[in-house]
Amino acid sequence: MKLIFERSVKGRRCTILPECDVPVIDLGEEKRELPLHLPEVSENDISRHYTELAKATHGVNDGFYPLGSCTMKYNPKINEETASLPGFTRIHPLQPENTVQGCLEVLKTAEEIFGEITGMDHMTFQPAAGAHGEFTGLLLIKAYHDSRGDKKRTRIIVPDSAHGTNPASAVMAGYQVVNIPSKEDGCVDLEKLREAVGEDTAGLMLTNPNTVGLFDKNILEITKIVHDAGGLNYYDGANLNGVMGVVRPGDMGFDCVHLNLHKTFSTPHGGGGPGSGPVGCKEFLAQFLPGRGVTAAGDGTLSWCDYPHSVGMVKEFYGNFLVVVRALTYALMLGREGIPAACKNAVLNANYIRVKLSGIYQMPYKDTCMHEFVMSLEQEKHDIDVAAIDIAKALLDYGIHPPTMYFPLIVHEALMVEPTETESKENLDELIHAFLEIHETAKNDPEKIRTAPHHTLVGRLDEVRAARTPVLTYDFGEKDI
């Protein structure tokens, strides 16, 4: 398809944007010398261009999206309707408090509800994404140790099954990363953890359920080991969808947590944002939270309050507010009964697929999984030279988005499947049928699977070339560009 610049015709215009309703300021010497390159297109051109783009993509509205550890669940339309209310969309972050009482109530209510779900006492909505939340949580841990004059705590423990952003966030926060291995059962090796902790341990970053979809049966012992060494426990909330409303990170021994609102609470996922990665913490860490909190006066009036030893702002103003509106809508619609029901259905769906495929595909872990599971194509790679990526590509011919490939790294030729609770049994059966049929074809005609997909808009792409030599600019054919 053509780029929007290739649709451009000099002098063509449209009138989508309203007239400017604020004073026009002349930038003078600050004005750019070269003209700004914008496509010159009609409204019809724009509409057709983005419709064509939409048809070339695959989303939850198009079909099954079992992307492991990412919880690609359906986003209810009621969320969008609520977030579109003028009282939310037409506010300004510098308005007086008395004019935004409803918005402050949203933040206060969201803090209470998500705090109840996670077992945390306070929450900030400033962080703009999950990894941003990780970084913020680590800043809280660092501020806590610094406030006690405990400068020797320079290391963060991260299991080898962790999400890749965990060690990256720890390094960004100024810590050294200590990697500990998992045992054969996919859970934390307690003896290795005991060997790793010491006077230099600042904390542990852990996901539970972990990235192979298992709830660590030793979780209370794990967090106790870290606490006994003087460290704090950080909960990566990426997999909260598998336990929400059933167990709480705060009750497992975690001191702070980040939430992925796009994973657990059905806000839009990916696409460059806006996102939201709220961070919750226990009472003793609240003094270090970024930004400002919401407090209620005796008459119920809400106002902003400062945290006495805040780590500072991690984002301008109060975070991506409309994302919080969407997540709060979802939580209120589900209610106290619906939230654990969604969790249990996610677990049921994952185990249904796992059991149905276990006779054909290798399952490295035999225990009942939570919301996701991992299977290995290592044997198929060895016997018939069909790899995990080949199976994933073949799923595209069935109108199904591939699961996560080659993650976690502790499983060779891994495919990680997460159906979420919003898929019906009929959809699950279609996925199972596709996996079984692809496996049978791989045995009888492996070349067909190695060269898949065959019925998509484009065939198999050169992903190595795309990653190493991407073309990120458009050549306007002018010398000054």
N, C-alpha and C positions, 0 to 999 in steps of 0.2 A: 504494500500500500504506500501511497505518497505521504511524505512528511507534510506538516502544516505549511512549512516554508515553500514546498513545491506546489502547493495549491495557491500560493500568493500571486496576485496580479496587481501591478502598480496602479494605485489610484482607487482600487476597490475598497469599499467601506461598509460598515454596518452601524446600527444604533442601539446595541445592547446596553452599553453603559449609560447611566443617567448623566445629566449635566452636573458639572462640578458645583457643589453647594458650600464650599469653603473658600476663603481668600486664596488667590493664586500668588505664590511667592516667586520672585525672580532670584535664582541662585547666583546670578552674577558670575564671578570668576570660577565658582565651583561647578558651573554647568559643564557637562561633557562636551568635548570638541567634535567627536564623531557622532553621527545620527544613530539613534537606537534602532536596532534591527528587529522589527516586529512584522509578522505576516499581515498582508493586506488582503482580507477575505470578506465575503459576505456572510450574513447570518446563516444562510443555507449551507455555505461551504463549511462553516464551523460545526453545524449540527451533523452534517454527514461525516465529517472527519472523525468526530469523537464517537459517533455511533459505530463507525467502522472499527475504531480502536476497541470499543467495548466488545464487539463481536469476535475480535481476535484474542480476547483474554478469557481465562477460566476463573470463575469465582464460585462462591457458595450458592449463588442463585442459578448457576449453570449445571451443577452436578456435585457429586460426592467429593469431599475435600479432606481425606483422612491424614492430614499432615501431622505426624507425631510430635508431641511436646509443644505444639502451637495452638491447640484447641481452636480450630477453625469452625466455630459454631455459627449457626444462623443468627443474624442480628434482627430482633423483632422490630417491626415498623413503628410500634408505639414509642420506642426509644427516640426515633427520629422526630416524631410528632411533638413529643415533649421538649426536645432540645430546640425545636423550631419556634417555640412560643416567644412572642415579642418581648415579654418581660425578661427573658434570658438572652435573647440575641441583640437587643438594642441598648444594652448597658455599657458603661465605660468603667474601667477599673479605678478611675480616680473620682467617681461619684461619692458624695457624702454617704456615710453608713446608713442614715435613716431612709435613704432612697433605694437601697438594695437589700432590704431586710429579707425578702424572699430568697435571694441568691445566697445570702449568709446562712439562711436556714437549710438550704440544699447542702452546703459544705458541712454544717454542724450535724445534720442528720446522717449524711454519708459517713462522717467520722464515727458516729455512734454505731451505725449498722456494720460497717466494715471492721470496726474495732471488735464488735461482738463476734463476728464470723472468724476473725483471726486470733482473738484472745489478747488483743493489744489495747492499751489505755489511751493512746493518742495517735493521730494520723495527720500527715501533711499531704496535700495534693499538688505540691509544686512540681515534682519530677515529671518529665514529659515522656518517659518510656520506661520499660522494665530495666534496661541496663543503667539508665539514669537513676532509677530507684536503687539499684545495687550500690552505685557510687555514693548516693546520699546516705544509705544505711551504713556504709563503711565510714563515712565522715562522722556519723554519730558515735560509732565505736571508737574512732580515733579521738574524738573530743572527750569522750568519757575517760579514757586512759590518761590523756593529757591533763585533764582536770584534777587527777589524783597524783600527778607528777610521775606517772609510771611510763617513762620514756623508753624503757627497754623492750616494750611489746611491739615488735616490728614485723611479726609474721602472721599471715592468714593461712589457715589450713583449708585446702580445697580437694575433695575426692576426685579421682580420675574419671568419674562418670558425670562430672558437673557440666553445666552449660558453659560454652566457651567464653561467654561474657564474664563469668565469675572471676577467673584469674586476671582478665584484662582490667576489670573494675578495681580489683585489689591493688594492682600495680599503679593504676591511676591515682589511687588514694595514698600512695607512698609506701605500700607494704611489699614485703617479699612473700612469694607464694610457696607454700609447702604442699606438694602433691602426695596424697596417700592412696594406695591401691584399694580396689574392691576385692572381696573374696569371690569364690566361684559361684556363690549364690546371688551375686550382683549387689550385695549390700556392703556397708563400710566394714573394713577389717579393724576390729576393736584393738587388737594388739598393736597394729601399725599406728593407730591413732594415739594410743598411750605412749608409744615411742616418740611420736611427733610433738606432743604438747610439752610445754615447759614455761619458764619464766618469761620467754620472749613471745609467747602466744598471745596475739591480740584477739583472735576469734576464729570461728569456723563458719564457712559458707556451705549450706547444704540444701538440697531439694528433697522433699519427702511428701509424696512418693518420688522416687529418684527417676533418673532418665531412662531406666529400663522398665519403668512402670511398676516398681515394687515398693510397698510400704516397708520401711526398715523396722524389723521387729525389735531392734535394739536401740530405738531412737532415744528413749529416756536415759539409757546408759551413755549414749554418745554425747548428749548435751551435758550430762553430769560430769563426764571426763573433762570437757572443756571448761566448765564452770569451776571445777575443783582446781584447775591449773590457773585460774584467774582470768580466763578469756570470756568472751561473749559469743552468743550463737546468733547467726544471721540466717533467716529463712528466705530462700529464693522461691517466690510465689508462683513460678511458671506452671507448676503442676497442682495448684490449689483446686482446680476443677475436679480432681479425683477424690477430694476429702472435704470440700466445703460443706458446712452445716453438719458434719459428722464428727470430725475431730478438729481441734484448733492448734495452730503452731504455738501459740502462747502456752498451751497446756503441755506441749511436748518439750518445753524448756528453752524456747527461742526468745530472744530479747528484742529483736526487731525483724521486720518483714517487709518485702515489697510485693505489691499486687500488680498483675498485668490485667488491667481492665479490659483489654481487647481479647484476652484469653478466657478469663473466668467470668466476666460480667458483660459479655456480648456487645462491646463497643466495636466500631470498625477496626479492622486489622490491616496493618501494612499500608502500602501506598505512599509512604513518606510522612504519614501523620495527618492531623495531630494525634498524638497518643497521650497516655497518662499512666504513670507508674507510681501510685501513692506509696508512701512508706509509713508503716505503723511501728510503734515502739512501746515498751513498758514505761511506767511512770518515771523511773529514775533517769531515762534518756530524754524525756520530753523537753527538758531545759535547753537541749542542743538542737532542736528541730529547726529547719530552715523557714524563712518567710515569717508569716504571722498566723496565729490561730484565731478561732472564733470563740467568743465567750458570751455568756448570757447574764444580763443584769437581773436584779430582783424582780423587776416588772416584765421580764421576758424579752426586753430589747437586746438585740445582738450587736456586738461590736468586735473590732479587731483587737487582738492582744499580742504583745511581743513576747518572744521566748528569751529568758534572761541571759543565756549563754549560747545563743544561736550560732550555728556554723556559717550563717550568712545565706543570702539568696542563692538558690540553684537554678532559678528561672525567674523571669520578670513577672511581677504581680502574683497571681494566685494559681498558676498552672493553667492547663487547658480545661476551662470550666465546663464547656458544653459536653465534653467527654464524660465528666463526672455526672452531669445531669442524666446522660444516657444510662450509665451504670447504675445510678440510684433508681432510675425508673425500672430497670430490670430486677433489681433486688426487691423493690417494693411490690412489683407485680407477682413475683414468685412467693414472697413471704416466708415465714418461719418453716412452713411445711414444704414449700416448693423448692427451696434451695437444696436441702439434703436429697429430695427426690431427683432433682437434676443430676446431682453427683452420683447417686446410686444407679441411675439409668446409664450414665456414661461408663461406669464400671461394668455393668451388665453387658452393654454393647461390645465393649472391648473383649471381654471374656468369651462372649458368644462367637466372635470372629476367630479368636485365638484357638478355641477348642475345635472349631470346624476345620481349621487349616492345619492343625498340629499333626495330623497323620501324613501330610504331604510335605509341608515346610518344616524345617528344623527350628525348634523353639529352644534357645539356649537356657531359658529359665522355665522350669516346669510349674512353679507355684502360681496360684491365682494372682492375676495382675490387677492393677487398679484401672485407671482410665486409658491406658495405652500399653502396648506390648512390643517387643522386638523379636524379629525372626532373622535368621542368618541364611544367606545363599552361598556360604563358603563351600558346601559340598557340591552344589551345582556348578560353581565356578571351577572346581577341581575336576569334576567328571565330564562335563559337557561344554565348558567354557562359556557358560551363561552367568553373568554377574548380576548383582543387585540392581545396578543401573539399567540393565536390559529389561528386567521385570518391570521396573518403574516406568520405563518408556513405553512398554507394551500396554500398560494400563491406560495410556492416553487414547488408544484406539477404542476404548470402551467408554470414553467420555468421563473418565475418573482421574482426578488429579493425583499424581504419584504421592506416596507417603515420603517421610523423611528418609534420605539415603545416607549410608555410611556414618551414622551417628546413633548412639554414642560410640566412641572409638574403641571401647573395650569389647565390642562385638564385631567380628570381621564380616564383611559383606552384609552389613545390617540394613534392614528395612524396619522403620519404626511406625506403627500404625496407631492412630487415635481417631476413633469414629465420632466421638462426642455424643451427648445425649439427644441431640436434635435430629438424628437420623433414625428412620423407621426400620422395622425388621425387614421390609421389602428391599430397602436400600442396602442393608447389611448383606442380604442374600445375594444381591447383584454383585457386590464387591467380592464376596466369597466365590461366586461362580466365575468371575473374571480371573481371580488369582488361580483357581484350580485349572481353568481352561488354558491359561498362559503357561502354567507349569507343564501340562500335558503336551502342549505344542513345543515347548522347549526341549522335551525329551525326544520328540519325533522329528522336529524340524528346527533345530537350534538357531540356524541362520536367520530364520524369519523373526525370531525374538531379538537376535543381536542387531538387526537392522530396523527394529521398530522405533517410532510409530510409522504406520503406512497410510493412515486415513486422516491425518491432521492437515492444517493449512500448509505447514512446512514439514519436511522430514526431519531426521535426526540432525541436530545442529552440532557444529564443531565447538564444543563448550570450552575446550582448552584455549583455542584461539580467541574466543569471546572474552575469556577471563584475562588472558595475557596481553592481547593487543586490541582492546576495545576502541571503537571510534566514538568519541564523546563530543565532538564538535561538528558543526555544519559549516561547510565551505561556501561562503556567499560569492566567491570568485572575485573578491576585491583585494587590492594590495594592502589596504590598511587594516585588515582583519587578522 
